[in-house]
Amino acid sequence: MERSENREWMRYSQKIAMMMLDKMEELGITQKGVAERMGCSRQYISRVLKGSENLSIETIFKIESALGLQILEPAFANH
């Protein structure tokens, strides 16, 4: 991946992490709580929240379900 593409991906990943952190604060939920809702480890959630994890569509869906967020949904609303 080219450096500029990598930078764009990192920004997008960090944006998702910020959305998650805001929602977690709003809900009063911890990394452990998110991990339990998603069926993964707290360590994985920590990596996601650092904005450095390459997220699959399945993982993004699990994040949306666990926190009641819309990350990809608006992209599919017009179809």
N, CA, C and O atoms as a GROMACS GRO file, in nm:
protein
  316
    1MET      N    1   0.085  -0.117   0.000
    1MET     CA    2   0.000   0.000   0.000
    1MET      C    3   0.090   0.124   0.000
    1MET      O    4   0.188   0.132   0.073
    2GLU      N    5   0.053   0.220  -0.083
    2GLU     CA    6   0.131   0.342  -0.088
    2GLU      C    7   0.115   0.421   0.041
    2GLU      O    8   0.016   0.407   0.113
    3ARG      N    9   0.215   0.504   0.068
    3ARG     CA   10   0.214   0.581   0.192
    3ARG      C   11   0.089   0.667   0.206
    3ARG      O   12   0.031   0.673   0.314
    4SER      N   13   0.046   0.736   0.097
    4SER     CA   14  -0.073   0.822   0.106
    4SER      C   15  -0.198   0.740   0.131
    4SER      O   16  -0.286   0.783   0.206
    5GLU      N   17  -0.209   0.620   0.069
    5GLU     CA   18  -0.324   0.533   0.094
    5GLU      C   19  -0.323   0.484   0.238
    5GLU      O   20  -0.428   0.478   0.302
    6ASN      N   21  -0.206   0.450   0.288
    6ASN     CA   22  -0.194   0.406   0.426
    6ASN      C   23  -0.237   0.516   0.522
    6ASN      O   24  -0.305   0.489   0.621
    7ARG      N   25  -0.197   0.639   0.493
    7ARG     CA   26  -0.234   0.753   0.577
    7ARG      C   27  -0.386   0.770   0.580
    7ARG      O   28  -0.445   0.795   0.685
    8GLU      N   29  -0.450   0.758   0.463
    8GLU     CA   30  -0.596   0.771   0.455
    8GLU      C   31  -0.664   0.661   0.534
    8GLU      O   32  -0.760   0.687   0.607
    9TRP      N   33  -0.615   0.538   0.521
    9TRP     CA   34  -0.672   0.426   0.595
    9TRP      C   35  -0.658   0.449   0.746
    9TRP      O   36  -0.751   0.424   0.822
   10MET      N   37  -0.541   0.497   0.788
   10MET     CA   38  -0.519   0.524   0.931
   10MET      C   39  -0.616   0.630   0.982
   10MET      O   40  -0.669   0.617   1.092
   11ARG      N   41  -0.639   0.733   0.904
   11ARG     CA   42  -0.734   0.838   0.945
   11ARG      C   43  -0.874   0.780   0.962
   11ARG      O   44  -0.944   0.812   1.057
   12TYR      N   45  -0.915   0.694   0.869
   12TYR     CA   46  -1.047   0.633   0.875
   12TYR      C   47  -1.058   0.542   0.997
   12TYR      O   48  -1.158   0.544   1.069
   13SER      N   49  -0.955   0.463   1.020
   13SER     CA   50  -0.952   0.374   1.136
   13SER      C   51  -0.958   0.455   1.266
   13SER      O   52  -1.028   0.416   1.360
   14GLN      N   53  -0.886   0.565   1.271
   14GLN     CA   54  -0.887   0.651   1.390
   14GLN      C   55  -1.023   0.717   1.409
   14GLN      O   56  -1.067   0.737   1.522
   15LYS      N   57  -1.089   0.751   1.299
   15LYS     CA   58  -1.223   0.809   1.309
   15LYS      C   59  -1.321   0.710   1.371
   15LYS      O   60  -1.402   0.746   1.456
   16ILE      N   61  -1.312   0.583   1.329
   16ILE     CA   62  -1.397   0.479   1.389
   16ILE      C   63  -1.365   0.465   1.537
   16ILE      O   64  -1.456   0.452   1.619
   17ALA      N   65  -1.237   0.468   1.572
   17ALA     CA   66  -1.197   0.458   1.713
   17ALA      C   67  -1.255   0.573   1.794
   17ALA      O   68  -1.301   0.552   1.906
   18MET      N   69  -1.254   0.694   1.739
   18MET     CA   70  -1.310   0.809   1.811
   18MET      C   71  -1.461   0.795   1.828
   18MET      O   72  -1.516   0.830   1.933
   19MET      N   73  -1.530   0.745   1.725
   19MET     CA   74  -1.674   0.721   1.735
   19MET      C   75  -1.702   0.621   1.847
   19MET      O   76  -1.794   0.639   1.926
   20MET      N   77  -1.621   0.517   1.852
   20MET     CA   78  -1.638   0.415   1.956
   20MET      C   79  -1.616   0.474   2.094
   20MET      O   80  -1.696   0.451   2.185
   21LEU      N   81  -1.508   0.550   2.111
   21LEU     CA   82  -1.477   0.608   2.241
   21LEU      C   83  -1.588   0.702   2.288
   21LEU      O   84  -1.625   0.701   2.406
   22ASP      N   85  -1.640   0.783   2.196
   22ASP     CA   86  -1.750   0.874   2.232
   22ASP      C   87  -1.872   0.796   2.278
   22ASP      O   88  -1.934   0.831   2.378
   23LYS      N   89  -1.907   0.691   2.204
   23LYS     CA   90  -2.025   0.612   2.238
   23LYS      C   91  -2.004   0.534   2.368
   23LYS      O   92  -2.096   0.521   2.448
   24MET      N   93  -1.882   0.482   2.387
   24MET     CA   94  -1.852   0.411   2.511
   24MET      C   95  -1.868   0.503   2.631
   24MET      O   96  -1.922   0.463   2.734
   25GLU      N   97  -1.821   0.626   2.618
   25GLU     CA   98  -1.835   0.724   2.726
   25GLU      C   99  -1.983   0.754   2.751
   25GLU      O  100  -2.027   0.760   2.866
   26GLU      N  101  -2.057   0.773   2.644
   26GLU     CA  102  -2.200   0.801   2.655
   26GLU      C  103  -2.274   0.688   2.726
   26GLU      O  104  -2.363   0.712   2.808
   27LEU      N  105  -2.238   0.563   2.694
   27LEU     CA  106  -2.304   0.446   2.752
   27LEU      C  107  -2.244   0.404   2.886
   27LEU      O  108  -2.302   0.321   2.957
   28GLY      N  109  -2.129   0.461   2.922
   28GLY     CA  110  -2.062   0.420   3.045
   28GLY      C  111  -2.010   0.278   3.037
   28GLY      O  112  -2.017   0.204   3.135
   29ILE      N  113  -1.959   0.239   2.922
   29ILE     CA  114  -1.912   0.103   2.902
   29ILE      C  115  -1.760   0.102   2.885
   29ILE      O  116  -1.702   0.192   2.825
   30THR      N  117  -1.698  -0.001   2.938
   30THR     CA  118  -1.552  -0.014   2.933
   30THR      C  119  -1.509  -0.096   2.811
   30THR      O  120  -1.591  -0.152   2.739
   31GLN      N  121  -1.378  -0.102   2.791
   31GLN     CA  122  -1.324  -0.188   2.685
   31GLN      C  123  -1.365  -0.332   2.709
   31GLN      O  124  -1.399  -0.404   2.615
   32LYS      N  125  -1.361  -0.374   2.833
   32LYS     CA  126  -1.401  -0.511   2.867
   32LYS      C  127  -1.547  -0.535   2.831
   32LYS      O  128  -1.583  -0.641   2.779
   33GLY      N  129  -1.632  -0.436   2.858
   33GLY     CA  130  -1.774  -0.448   2.824
   33GLY      C  131  -1.796  -0.458   2.675
   33GLY      O  132  -1.879  -0.538   2.630
   34VAL      N  133  -1.725  -0.379   2.597
   34VAL     CA  134  -1.736  -0.386   2.451
   34VAL      C  135  -1.688  -0.522   2.403
   34VAL      O  136  -1.750  -0.584   2.317
   35ALA      N  137  -1.577  -0.568   2.458
   35ALA     CA  138  -1.522  -0.698   2.419
   35ALA      C  139  -1.623  -0.810   2.447
   35ALA      O  140  -1.640  -0.900   2.364
   36GLU      N  141  -1.688  -0.804   2.562
   36GLU     CA  142  -1.789  -0.906   2.595
   36GLU      C  143  -1.904  -0.902   2.496
   36GLU      O  144  -1.952  -1.006   2.451
   37ARG      N  145  -1.949  -0.782   2.461
   37ARG     CA  146  -2.060  -0.768   2.365
   37ARG      C  147  -2.021  -0.816   2.226
   37ARG      O  148  -2.105  -0.867   2.152
   38MET      N  149  -1.894  -0.801   2.191
   38MET     CA  150  -1.847  -0.840   2.057
   38MET      C  151  -1.793  -0.982   2.051
   38MET      O  152  -1.773  -1.036   1.943
   39GLY      N  153  -1.771  -1.043   2.167
   39GLY     CA  154  -1.718  -1.179   2.170
   39GLY      C  155  -1.571  -1.185   2.132
   39GLY      O  156  -1.528  -1.275   2.060
   40CYS      N  157  -1.494  -1.087   2.181
   40CYS     CA  158  -1.350  -1.084   2.152
   40CYS      C  159  -1.277  -1.044   2.280
   40CYS      O  160  -1.339  -1.027   2.385
   41SER      N  161  -1.146  -1.028   2.272
   41SER     CA  162  -1.068  -0.994   2.391
   41SER      C  163  -1.062  -0.843   2.414
   41SER      O  164  -1.077  -0.764   2.320
   42ARG      N  165  -1.038  -0.805   2.538
   42ARG     CA  166  -1.020  -0.664   2.570
   42ARG      C  167  -0.896  -0.610   2.500
   42ARG      O  168  -0.892  -0.493   2.462
   43GLN      N  169  -0.795  -0.694   2.484
   43GLN     CA  170  -0.672  -0.654   2.416
   43GLN      C  171  -0.700  -0.616   2.271
   43GLN      O  172  -0.642  -0.521   2.219
   44TYR      N  173  -0.789  -0.691   2.205
   44TYR     CA  174  -0.825  -0.659   2.067
   44TYR      C  175  -0.895  -0.524   2.061
   44TYR      O  176  -0.865  -0.442   1.974
   45ILE      N  177  -0.987  -0.500   2.154
   45ILE     CA  178  -1.057  -0.371   2.158
   45ILE      C  179  -0.957  -0.258   2.180
   45ILE      O  180  -0.969  -0.151   2.120
   46SER      N  181  -0.859  -0.282   2.265
   46SER     CA  182  -0.756  -0.182   2.288
   46SER      C  183  -0.684  -0.146   2.158
   46SER      O  184  -0.658  -0.029   2.131
   47ARG      N  185  -0.651  -0.247   2.079
   47ARG     CA  186  -0.584  -0.221   1.950
   47ARG      C  187  -0.676  -0.146   1.855
   47ARG      O  188  -0.631  -0.056   1.783
   48VAL      N  189  -0.802  -0.182   1.854
   48VAL     CA  190  -0.899  -0.111   1.768
   48VAL      C  191  -0.908   0.036   1.809
   48VAL      O  192  -0.911   0.125   1.724
   49LEU      N  193  -0.912   0.060   1.940
   49LEU     CA  194  -0.926   0.197   1.990
   49LEU      C  195  -0.800   0.281   1.970
   49LEU      O  196  -0.805   0.404   1.979
   50LYS      N  197  -0.689   0.216   1.942
   50LYS     CA  198  -0.567   0.289   1.908
   50LYS      C  199  -0.571   0.333   1.761
   50LYS      O  200  -0.487   0.411   1.717
   51GLY      N  201  -0.669   0.281   1.686
   51GLY     CA  202  -0.684   0.319   1.546
   51GLY      C  203  -0.582   0.254   1.455
   51GLY      O  204  -0.558   0.302   1.344
   52SER      N  205  -0.523   0.146   1.501
   52SER     CA  206  -0.418   0.082   1.420
   52SER      C  207  -0.457  -0.056   1.369
   52SER      O  208  -0.377  -0.122   1.303
   53GLU      N  209  -0.577  -0.099   1.399
   53GLU     CA  210  -0.621  -0.233   1.359
   53GLU      C  211  -0.691  -0.226   1.223
   53GLU      O  212  -0.772  -0.136   1.200
   54ASN      N  213  -0.660  -0.320   1.135
   54ASN     CA  214  -0.727  -0.328   1.005
   54ASN      C  215  -0.860  -0.399   1.026
   54ASN      O  216  -0.863  -0.521   1.046
   55LEU      N  217  -0.970  -0.325   1.022
   55LEU     CA  218  -1.101  -0.379   1.057
   55LEU      C  219  -1.169  -0.442   0.936
   55LEU      O  220  -1.174  -0.383   0.828
   56SER      N  221  -1.221  -0.562   0.957
   56SER     CA  222  -1.301  -0.627   0.853
   56SER      C  223  -1.443  -0.571   0.859
   56SER      O  224  -1.481  -0.507   0.957
   57ILE      N  225  -1.519  -0.594   0.756
   57ILE     CA  226  -1.659  -0.552   0.755
   57ILE      C  227  -1.733  -0.623   0.868
   57ILE      O  228  -1.820  -0.563   0.932
   58GLU      N  229  -1.701  -0.748   0.893
   58GLU     CA  230  -1.764  -0.823   1.002
   58GLU      C  231  -1.736  -0.755   1.137
   58GLU      O  232  -1.827  -0.742   1.219
   59THR      N  233  -1.612  -0.713   1.159
   59THR     CA  234  -1.577  -0.646   1.284
   59THR      C  235  -1.650  -0.513   1.296
   59THR      O  236  -1.700  -0.480   1.404
   60ILE      N  237  -1.657  -0.438   1.188
   60ILE     CA  238  -1.729  -0.310   1.191
   60ILE      C  239  -1.876  -0.335   1.225
   60ILE      O  240  -1.935  -0.259   1.302
   61PHE      N  241  -1.936  -0.440   1.167
   61PHE     CA  242  -2.074  -0.474   1.199
   61PHE      C  243  -2.090  -0.507   1.347
   61PHE      O  244  -2.186  -0.465   1.411
   62LYS      N  245  -1.994  -0.583   1.403
   62LYS     CA  246  -2.001  -0.618   1.545
   62LYS      C  247  -1.988  -0.494   1.632
   62LYS      O  248  -2.054  -0.484   1.735
   63ILE      N  249  -1.902  -0.399   1.592
   63ILE     CA  250  -1.889  -0.273   1.666
   63ILE      C  251  -2.022  -0.198   1.663
   63ILE      O  252  -2.069  -0.150   1.766
   64GLU      N  253  -2.082  -0.190   1.544
   64GLU     CA  254  -2.211  -0.121   1.531
   64GLU      C  255  -2.316  -0.185   1.622
   64GLU      O  256  -2.389  -0.115   1.692
   65SER      N  257  -2.322  -0.317   1.621
   65SER     CA  258  -2.421  -0.389   1.702
   65SER      C  259  -2.395  -0.372   1.852
   65SER      O  260  -2.488  -0.352   1.930
   66ALA      N  261  -2.270  -0.381   1.891
   66ALA     CA  262  -2.234  -0.375   2.033
   66ALA      C  263  -2.260  -0.237   2.092
   66ALA      O  264  -2.297  -0.225   2.209
   67LEU      N  265  -2.240  -0.133   2.012
   67LEU     CA  266  -2.250   0.003   2.066
   67LEU      C  267  -2.368   0.083   2.012
   67LEU      O  268  -2.390   0.197   2.053
   68GLY      N  269  -2.443   0.026   1.920
   68GLY     CA  270  -2.554   0.099   1.862
   68GLY      C  271  -2.507   0.215   1.775
   68GLY      O  272  -2.569   0.321   1.773
   69LEU      N  273  -2.396   0.194   1.705
   69LEU     CA  274  -2.340   0.297   1.617
   69LEU      C  275  -2.378   0.270   1.473
   69LEU      O  276  -2.413   0.158   1.436
   70GLN      N  277  -2.370   0.374   1.391
   70GLN     CA  278  -2.381   0.358   1.247
   70GLN      C  279  -2.248   0.402   1.187
   70GLN      O  280  -2.216   0.520   1.185
   71ILE      N  281  -2.174   0.306   1.140
   71ILE     CA  282  -2.044   0.335   1.077
   71ILE      C  283  -2.058   0.319   0.926
   71ILE      O  284  -2.029   0.412   0.851
   72LEU      N  285  -2.103   0.202   0.882
   72LEU     CA  286  -2.118   0.175   0.739
   72LEU      C  287  -2.259   0.201   0.689
   72LEU      O  288  -2.277   0.227   0.570
   73GLU      N  289  -2.356   0.194   0.773
   73GLU     CA  290  -2.497   0.203   0.734
   73GLU      C  291  -2.525   0.321   0.640
   73GLU      O  292  -2.591   0.300   0.538
   74PRO      N  293  -2.478   0.443   0.668
   74PRO     CA  294  -2.508   0.552   0.576
   74PRO      C  295  -2.457   0.527   0.434
   74PRO      O  296  -2.517   0.576   0.338
   75ALA      N  297  -2.351   0.453   0.420
   75ALA     CA  298  -2.297   0.424   0.286
   75ALA      C  299  -2.392   0.336   0.206
   75ALA      O  300  -2.392   0.342   0.083
   76PHE      N  301  -2.475   0.256   0.275
   76PHE     CA  302  -2.565   0.166   0.207
   76PHE      C  303  -2.709   0.218   0.203
   76PHE      O  304  -2.796   0.152   0.146
   77ALA      N  305  -2.734   0.332   0.262
   77ALA     CA  306  -2.871   0.384   0.273
   77ALA      C  307  -2.932   0.416   0.137
   77ALA      O  308  -3.054   0.404   0.121
   78ASN      N  309  -2.853   0.455   0.040
   78ASN     CA  310  -2.906   0.493  -0.091
   78ASN      C  311  -2.924   0.375  -0.185
   78ASN      O  312  -2.966   0.393  -0.299
   79HIS      N  313  -2.892   0.255  -0.139
   79HIS     CA  314  -2.899   0.140  -0.230
   79HIS      C  315  -3.016   0.051  -0.198
   79HIS      O  316  -3.036  -0.050  -0.265
   0.00000   0.00000   0.00000
